[in-house]
Amino acid sequence: MKKLLLVVCGMIYLWSCKSSKEAFNPPTIIDTPIKFNEQRRELTLQYMRERYGLEKEEPTIVPKMIVLHWTVIPTLKQSFEAFDPPTLPDWRPDIKGVSGLNVSSQFLVDRDGTIYRLLPETTMARHVIGLNHCAIGIENVGGTEELPLTTAQVHSNIQLVNYLATKYDIDYLIGHYEYTHFEGHPLWLEKDEGYRTQKTDPGEDFMQKVREATKTFNFEPVPDK
């Protein structure tokens, strides 16, 4: 009887380990890199130096935060094409005066939930003022009234957060609309007090669903403004 009990306990232990491992298995990620040529590398290093006072030999980050976004662009192809050039297009004059570095993110999630990796996870992308040096960005295709974010995108964002928070020492999970709450926080490095943009992405309902599904990570609360 004692031997049987030990066997059963061992099986339960192995099953629980297997279940735990499966729960944090990386989601399916399709590597579809945007252009990261010498021009983009130099612009990224310049951005880190001039915006954050960081002198680095390589444009790498230590991830402490995950920021969720929407593209407000209707298709995957158009979203990719918006991020692909190293320099900002003419239709972004609102932020071009700050830096010629194009906006981007490490991940892009299509409306069917397919996940694309645009940049290595520890390469800096320009997606959130003041925090790019420590933030991994997840962009979601759509986000307009005609094309709201989908349930499939919610599920993929949950998978990505699980994957990233297991792999890195992530303290914060935020929506883009919450970034200004970090002004004055040790992670906030933006030097220009006048450089801010108003954001609403990816919506409070979307954030609530992702936060609820990833609450076991006990992320730090967003600072009070």
C-alpha positions as CSV (number, residue, x, y, z in Angstrom):
1,M,0.0,0.0,0.0
2,K,2.8,2.4,0.9
3,K,4.6,1.6,-2.3
4,L,1.4,2.2,-4.3
5,L,1.0,5.6,-2.6
6,L,4.5,6.6,-3.5
7,V,3.9,5.7,-7.1
8,V,0.6,7.7,-7.2
9,C,2.3,10.7,-5.6
10,G,5.1,10.5,-8.1
11,M,2.7,10.4,-11.0
12,I,0.8,13.4,-9.6
13,Y,4.1,15.3,-9.2
14,L,5.2,14.5,-12.8
15,W,1.8,15.5,-14.1
16,S,1.8,18.8,-12.2
17,C,5.3,19.6,-13.5
18,K,4.2,18.8,-17.1
19,S,1.1,20.9,-16.8
20,S,3.0,23.8,-15.4
21,K,5.6,23.6,-18.2
22,E,2.8,23.4,-20.8
23,A,1.1,26.4,-19.3
24,F,4.2,28.5,-20.0
25,N,5.2,27.0,-23.3
26,P,6.0,29.8,-25.8
27,P,3.2,30.6,-28.2
28,T,3.7,30.1,-31.9
29,I,5.7,33.1,-33.1
30,I,6.6,33.8,-36.7
31,D,9.8,35.7,-37.2
32,T,9.2,38.5,-39.7
33,P,11.9,41.0,-39.1
34,I,11.6,44.7,-40.1
35,K,14.6,46.4,-41.5
36,F,17.3,46.8,-38.9
37,N,20.2,48.1,-41.0
38,E,23.1,50.3,-40.0
39,Q,20.9,53.4,-40.4
40,R,18.3,52.1,-38.0
41,R,21.0,50.9,-35.6
42,E,22.6,54.4,-35.5
43,L,19.3,56.2,-35.2
44,T,18.3,53.9,-32.3
45,L,21.6,54.5,-30.5
46,Q,21.2,58.2,-31.1
47,Y,17.7,58.1,-29.7
48,M,18.9,56.4,-26.5
49,R,21.7,58.9,-26.1
50,E,19.7,62.1,-26.8
51,R,16.4,61.1,-25.2
52,Y,17.6,59.0,-22.3
53,G,21.2,59.9,-21.7
54,L,22.2,56.3,-22.3
55,E,25.6,55.7,-24.0
56,K,25.5,52.2,-25.4
57,E,27.5,50.3,-28.0
58,E,24.5,48.2,-29.0
59,P,20.8,49.3,-29.0
60,T,19.8,46.7,-26.4
61,I,17.4,46.8,-23.5
62,V,16.8,45.1,-20.2
63,P,13.0,44.4,-20.3
64,K,11.2,45.5,-17.2
65,M,7.8,46.3,-18.8
66,I,5.4,45.1,-21.4
67,V,3.3,47.7,-23.3
68,L,0.2,46.8,-25.3
69,H,-0.8,48.8,-28.3
70,W,-3.1,49.0,-31.3
71,T,-1.9,50.1,-34.7
72,V,-5.2,51.8,-35.9
73,I,-4.1,50.4,-39.3
74,P,-6.6,47.9,-40.9
75,T,-4.4,45.2,-42.2
76,L,-1.3,43.2,-41.2
77,K,0.5,44.1,-44.5
78,Q,-0.1,47.9,-44.0
79,S,0.9,47.7,-40.3
80,F,4.2,45.9,-41.2
81,E,4.9,48.4,-44.0
82,A,4.4,51.3,-41.5
83,F,7.0,49.9,-39.2
84,D,9.5,48.5,-41.8
85,P,11.3,51.6,-42.9
86,P,14.2,52.7,-40.6
87,T,13.1,56.4,-40.8
88,L,9.8,58.1,-40.0
89,P,7.4,58.6,-42.9
90,D,6.2,62.1,-43.7
91,W,2.8,61.4,-42.2
92,R,4.2,61.5,-38.7
93,P,5.3,65.1,-38.4
94,D,4.0,65.2,-34.8
95,I,7.0,63.1,-33.6
96,K,9.5,63.5,-36.5
97,G,11.0,66.6,-34.9
98,V,12.1,64.6,-31.9
99,S,13.9,61.9,-33.8
100,G,14.0,60.5,-37.4
101,L,13.9,56.9,-36.0
102,N,10.7,55.2,-37.2
103,V,8.2,53.7,-34.7
104,S,8.1,50.0,-34.3
105,S,7.6,47.2,-31.7
106,Q,9.1,43.8,-30.9
107,F,5.8,42.0,-31.7
108,L,2.8,42.5,-34.0
109,V,-0.4,40.5,-33.6
110,D,-2.8,40.1,-36.5
111,R,-6.6,40.1,-36.1
112,D,-6.7,36.3,-36.3
113,G,-4.3,36.1,-33.4
114,T,-1.2,35.2,-35.4
115,I,1.9,36.5,-33.6
116,Y,4.8,38.0,-35.6
117,R,8.2,39.0,-34.1
118,L,9.5,42.1,-35.8
119,L,12.6,42.7,-33.7
120,P,14.6,40.7,-31.2
121,E,13.0,41.0,-27.8
122,T,16.0,42.8,-26.3
123,T,16.5,45.3,-29.2
124,M,15.0,48.7,-28.5
125,A,11.9,49.7,-30.5
126,R,10.4,53.2,-30.5
127,H,6.8,52.6,-29.3
128,V,6.4,54.4,-25.9
129,I,7.7,57.8,-24.8
130,G,10.1,57.7,-21.9
131,L,10.2,53.9,-21.5
132,N,11.5,52.4,-24.7
133,H,14.8,51.6,-23.0
134,C,13.1,49.0,-20.8
135,A,9.8,48.1,-22.6
136,I,8.8,45.3,-24.9
137,G,6.0,46.4,-27.2
138,I,3.1,44.3,-28.5
139,E,1.2,46.0,-31.4
140,N,-2.2,44.7,-32.4
141,V,-3.6,45.2,-35.9
142,G,-6.7,47.4,-35.9
143,G,-8.2,49.3,-33.0
144,T,-10.7,51.5,-34.9
145,E,-14.5,51.6,-34.4
146,E,-14.9,49.6,-37.7
147,L,-12.1,47.1,-36.8
148,P,-12.0,46.7,-33.0
149,L,-9.4,44.3,-31.5
150,T,-10.6,40.7,-31.5
151,T,-11.0,37.9,-29.0
152,A,-8.2,36.1,-30.8
153,Q,-5.9,39.0,-30.2
154,V,-6.7,39.0,-26.5
155,H,-5.8,35.3,-26.3
156,S,-2.5,35.9,-28.2
157,N,-1.6,38.8,-26.0
158,I,-2.2,36.7,-22.9
159,Q,0.1,34.0,-24.4
160,L,2.8,36.5,-25.2
161,V,2.7,38.1,-21.7
162,N,2.9,34.6,-20.1
163,Y,5.9,33.8,-22.4
164,L,7.7,37.1,-21.8
165,A,7.1,37.4,-18.1
166,T,8.4,33.8,-17.6
167,K,11.5,34.6,-19.7
168,Y,12.3,38.1,-18.3
169,D,12.1,39.9,-15.0
170,I,9.0,41.9,-15.9
171,D,7.7,44.3,-13.3
172,Y,4.9,46.1,-15.2
173,L,2.2,45.3,-17.7
174,I,0.6,48.5,-19.1
175,G,-1.5,49.8,-21.9
176,H,0.0,52.6,-24.0
177,Y,-2.6,55.0,-22.6
178,E,-1.0,54.5,-19.1
179,Y,2.6,55.5,-20.0
180,T,2.4,59.1,-18.6
181,H,1.8,57.6,-15.1
182,F,5.5,56.8,-15.0
183,E,6.6,60.4,-15.2
184,G,8.9,60.8,-12.2
185,H,9.3,57.0,-11.8
186,P,12.9,55.7,-11.8
187,L,12.2,53.9,-15.1
188,W,11.2,57.2,-16.8
189,L,14.1,58.7,-18.7
190,E,12.6,61.1,-21.3
191,K,14.5,64.4,-21.0
192,D,12.0,66.7,-22.9
193,E,9.2,67.7,-20.6
194,G,7.2,68.9,-23.7
195,Y,7.4,65.6,-25.6
196,R,4.1,63.8,-24.8
197,T,1.3,62.4,-27.0
198,Q,-2.2,61.4,-25.9
199,K,-3.0,57.7,-26.3
200,T,-6.0,55.5,-25.7
201,D,-4.7,52.1,-26.9
202,P,-5.3,49.3,-26.5
203,G,-8.5,50.2,-24.6
204,E,-9.3,49.6,-20.9
205,D,-11.5,46.5,-21.7
206,F,-8.7,44.8,-23.6
207,M,-6.2,45.6,-20.8
208,Q,-8.6,44.3,-18.1
209,K,-8.9,41.0,-19.9
210,V,-5.2,40.5,-20.3
211,R,-4.4,41.6,-16.7
212,E,-7.0,39.2,-15.3
213,A,-5.6,36.3,-17.2
214,T,-2.0,37.0,-16.2
215,K,-2.6,38.1,-12.6
216,T,-0.5,35.2,-11.2
217,F,2.6,37.1,-12.1
218,N,1.7,39.8,-9.6
219,F,2.8,42.7,-11.7
220,E,3.4,46.0,-9.9
221,P,0.4,48.4,-10.0
222,V,0.6,51.3,-12.4
223,P,1.8,54.3,-10.4
224,D,-0.7,57.0,-9.5
225,K,-0.4,60.0,-11.7
